[in-house]
Amino acid sequence: MFDLLKKIFIYILCLLPWFISYIIPVDYSYYNSLKLPFFAPPSIFYGIAWTTIYILVALSISQLINTYSFKGLPNSYKITLLINYLFNQAFTIVFFGLKSNFLGFISCLGSFVSCLFLYNETTLLKEKSAKLLNPYIILSLFATVLSLTIYVMNSI
């Protein structure tokens, strides 16, 4: 029983930081004021999709911590995870807070590229945990393409 509670506690500790950007007050209506491409999903999509992604990422991280302990994880994994986390969390601040389409694109691109590295680092440790990152890779790629398109459409 104690082992299960410990795993749940570790999972919650891994999950909570991903929602920090949700508490930053920003103007979410900014997105609807932009020229959007035909493939832009409705706003509700993002809350559902990113919440799902954060749940999967936290599960992947917690599985690794439960297998190796945090100290036992390679520094290359920890650095890659930190870089990915910072790019991911920066999006809300730079896109909605600063209303910068260009920096939003850079943040998306950084998230996508670092997500690929994170997938590779995770695969080296535990392939099962890496598979949980597949939806993150797909959504990050989509967000990067969407963000670039929004930047170009609104720069003209």
C-alpha positions in Angstrom: 0.0 0.0 0.0 2.8 2.4 0.9 4.5 1.7 -2.5 1.3 2.6 -4.3 0.9 5.9 -2.3 4.5 6.7 -3.1 4.0 6.2 -6.8 0.8 8.4 -6.7 2.7 11.1 -4.8 5.6 11.0 -7.3 3.1 11.2 -10.2 1.4 14.2 -8.7 4.8 15.9 -8.2 5.6 15.3 -11.8 2.2 16.5 -13.1 1.8 19.8 -11.2 4.6 21.8 -12.7 3.2 21.4 -16.2 0.1 23.4 -15.2 2.1 26.4 -13.8 1.5 28.4 -17.0 -2.2 28.1 -16.5 -2.2 30.3 -13.4 -0.4 33.2 -15.2 -3.0 35.8 -16.1 -3.0 36.3 -19.8 -5.4 37.5 -22.5 -6.6 34.2 -24.1 -9.0 36.2 -26.4 -5.8 37.3 -28.3 -5.9 34.0 -30.2 -9.4 34.7 -31.5 -8.4 38.2 -32.6 -5.8 36.8 -35.0 -6.2 35.6 -38.6 -6.2 31.9 -38.3 -5.6 29.2 -40.9 -8.4 26.8 -42.0 -6.9 24.0 -39.9 -6.8 25.9 -36.6 -8.9 23.9 -34.1 -11.4 25.6 -31.8 -10.0 27.1 -28.6 -11.5 24.3 -26.4 -9.2 21.8 -28.2 -6.1 23.2 -26.6 -7.2 22.8 -23.0 -8.2 19.2 -23.6 -5.2 18.3 -25.8 -2.5 19.9 -23.6 -4.0 18.5 -20.4 -3.9 15.0 -21.9 -0.3 15.6 -23.0 0.7 16.8 -19.6 -0.9 13.7 -18.0 1.1 11.4 -20.3 4.4 13.3 -19.9 4.0 13.2 -16.1 3.3 9.5 -16.3 6.4 9.0 -18.4 8.6 10.9 -16.0 7.1 9.2 -12.9 7.7 5.8 -14.4 11.4 6.7 -14.9 11.7 8.1 -11.3 10.0 4.9 -9.9 12.5 2.8 -11.9 15.7 4.7 -11.4 15.0 7.3 -8.7 15.5 11.0 -9.6 19.2 10.9 -8.6 19.7 7.8 -10.8 18.5 9.4 -13.9 21.2 10.6 -16.3 22.0 14.3 -16.3 21.4 14.3 -20.1 17.8 13.3 -19.5 17.3 15.9 -16.7 18.7 18.7 -18.9 16.6 17.7 -21.9 13.5 17.5 -19.8 14.2 20.9 -18.3 14.8 22.5 -21.7 11.6 21.0 -23.0 9.7 22.2 -19.9 11.0 25.7 -20.2 10.1 26.0 -24.0 6.7 24.5 -23.3 5.8 26.8 -20.4 7.2 29.9 -22.2 4.6 29.7 -24.9 1.8 31.0 -22.8 3.9 33.9 -21.6 5.3 35.0 -24.9 2.3 34.3 -27.1 -0.6 35.3 -24.9 1.2 37.5 -22.4 3.6 39.4 -24.7 1.3 38.8 -27.8 4.3 37.9 -29.8 3.5 35.5 -32.7 7.2 35.2 -33.6 8.3 34.2 -30.0 5.3 31.9 -29.8 6.6 30.2 -32.9 10.1 30.0 -31.5 8.7 28.5 -28.3 6.7 25.9 -30.3 9.7 25.0 -32.4 11.9 24.7 -29.2 9.2 22.5 -27.6 9.1 20.2 -30.7 12.8 19.9 -31.2 13.5 19.3 -27.5 10.5 16.8 -27.4 12.4 14.8 -30.0 15.5 14.8 -27.8 13.4 13.9 -24.8 11.9 11.0 -26.6 15.3 9.7 -27.5 16.6 10.1 -24.0 13.6 8.4 -22.6 13.9 5.5 -25.1 17.4 4.8 -23.8 16.0 4.5 -20.3 12.7 2.8 -20.8 11.0 2.3 -24.1 7.5 1.9 -22.5 7.8 5.4 -21.0 9.0 6.8 -24.3 5.9 5.6 -26.1 3.8 7.8 -23.8 5.5 10.8 -25.4 4.3 10.0 -29.0 1.2 12.2 -28.7 3.4 15.0 -27.4 5.6 14.8 -30.4 2.6 14.9 -32.8 0.9 17.8 -31.0 4.1 19.7 -30.7 4.7 19.3 -34.5 1.1 20.5 -35.2 1.5 23.4 -32.8 4.7 24.4 -34.5 3.2 24.4 -38.0 0.1 26.2 -36.7 2.2 28.8 -34.9 4.4 29.4 -38.0 1.3 29.8 -40.1 -0.3 32.2 -37.7 2.9 34.3 -37.6 3.1 34.5 -41.4 -0.6 35.2 -41.8 -0.6 38.0 -39.3 2.7 39.5 -40.5 1.5 40.4 -43.9 
